[in-house]
Amino acid sequence: MELHALGLNYSHDGSFDIRRPNGSGDNLLLIFKSSAVVRLHGREYSVSPDSAILYKKGTEQIYRACKGFYINHWLHFDCDDMLTRDYSLPYDTIFMLSDAEKTEDILSTISRLSLSESGRREDYIELMLRMLLIRLGEEYSLSKSGQPPRKRSHYADALERLRADIYSSPSGSRNIADMAKTLSVSPSHFQYLYTSRFGVSCYEDILCARMKNAEYYLLSTDMTVKNIAAVCGYENDVHFMRQFKRKYNMTPSQFRFKNKK
């Protein structure tokens, strides 16, 4: 894949009108941030903010403002058609983004990488373009399913950062009260928000992160069970062994003996 050009939050007045009968000479991704009118397959469609379309190379591109102003993100690039098929992303089809922020995060990363002086810049950009197509394919599948977009709560970003921290640093000392303070909510409301967002309780996630960490050390090192308990955030190795056995129906030593190659 090859990136040609990228623009974020480009704005125009109400006279904005693009007409490219033979396309732009490459693939074009548009994400509308304002209402617009798109002509596609001989018909005109009114599109809402956070709608998207991926134009195939050679497809006519006709779209315009409809409410006195126009804002969009755009991405010109080349890619193998096999990739869009693999990621279940059709060309020349309008669909809604259920969570535009996540797609915009990827676009922002691509924009920053395009300015990078790294010798591997093109490799990084290609990886992010693939991630973008995967993300858009998921969004298209969701829009096609007819399921209503999941409402993104006011606390979504903070909760996702907390969860990422739990899994990246499972040995950290955490308690519900302190995490609730980071969101300025009560401990009980924090637990409700966390479970509603991820489908598991915060406690279950902490335990899962620690057990995955323990698996890694048991199978990839010769550290003692006591030391593994410590690096996984347990002050007491007996408590660690009790929780491990409850989850795996065997002790850490038995798990190591059975699974280590």
Summary of the structure (lengths in Angstrom):
residues: 261
radius of gyration: 24.1
end to end distance: 38.9
largest distance: 71.5
contacts: 720
relative contact order: 0.10
helix: 48%
strand: 21%
